[in-house]
Amino acid sequence: MSDRHQDYENLQIDELNYNSYLKVPELTSLQQLRSEPRHHDEMFFIVIHQSFELWFKEILHEIDLLAAFIDEGNVSRVLKVIKRIIAIMTCLTQQIQLLGTLTPKEFSGFREALGTGSGFQSMQFREIEFALGLRDPWFFQFFEQHPHELDHLKARAEQPSIYDKLLNTLKNIGHDIPDSVTNRDFSVPYEMNERVVEVIRHIYDEPQENYHMVLLFEALIDLDTMWSTWRSVHILMVSRTIGARKGTGGSAGAAFLESRLPLRFFPEIWEVRNAEWNK
Ligand code: HEM
């Protein structure tokens, strides 16, 4: 074989290609079924959940960028990132519906293989909620056996959320946001503050002064709406798959999930929009 031919052969082996760049062999070896005998639908269940976790990873990646643009007060870049996060969430809301093709009988055929595995233990889901501003220490209990995940979540809970950062930026550009809000202990769940609500109300009432900020609030309402839409579609899917049965994580199942439906990442913006009709 000529030297040139040998070089070409080596290049073929080392050359980055679709499979090596994306690590497809590694990725497609991660679906390890536990049902015994193997249940056909367990593969479907694992692929859906794993792809959710990949998208959660991407959402967290975008949230970091969002945080940086909020700190800079760069509203157009903030809007662009929120648009992408909402597009991913829209896709996830469609994706959960795939599970509508799993009948209760099919699911019960391999449910035991999950043990006590539950969405409660999705660290990335909880991290997204924490990062956006919904923080409930009750959920730490699901990570107690996993100190690395617990520490990671606790660290996130101590950082200002996207909403805290937005309030800080509003303060920096001259709005009357109290120090008690911007300097608070971020690990304590946020409580509505009347002065902050007043600032948001003023921005909505005088849009010509700050129209880009109104657009930003509206984008956050879109994001909140899409997260709640995911919650509703998940509940409907849970009801049609396990009815009123308890969840593998030990909760009351659909009834528990319904109790979380009214939660909002940005309640003060909702408050201002809703109050418009109570004048
Ligand atoms: C047949 C499919 C599914 C069923 C029957 C189901 C059922 C449930 C139930 C009953 C809960 C309440 C906690 C518990 O007691 O376990 C729950 C929570 C959760 N599930 Fe699912 N689920 C399914 C699919 C999914 C998928 C595909 C995801 C995507 C990641 C997901 C993510 C979550 C999350 C994040 C929670 C916690 C929700 C919260 O704390 O607000 N679930 N699920």
Residues whose N, C-alpha, C, O or C-beta is under 5 A from the ligand:
A	BS01	HEM	I48 H49 F52 L99 S118 G119 F120 S122 F125 V238 T241 I242 K246 G247 T248 G249 G250 S251 G253 A254 R260
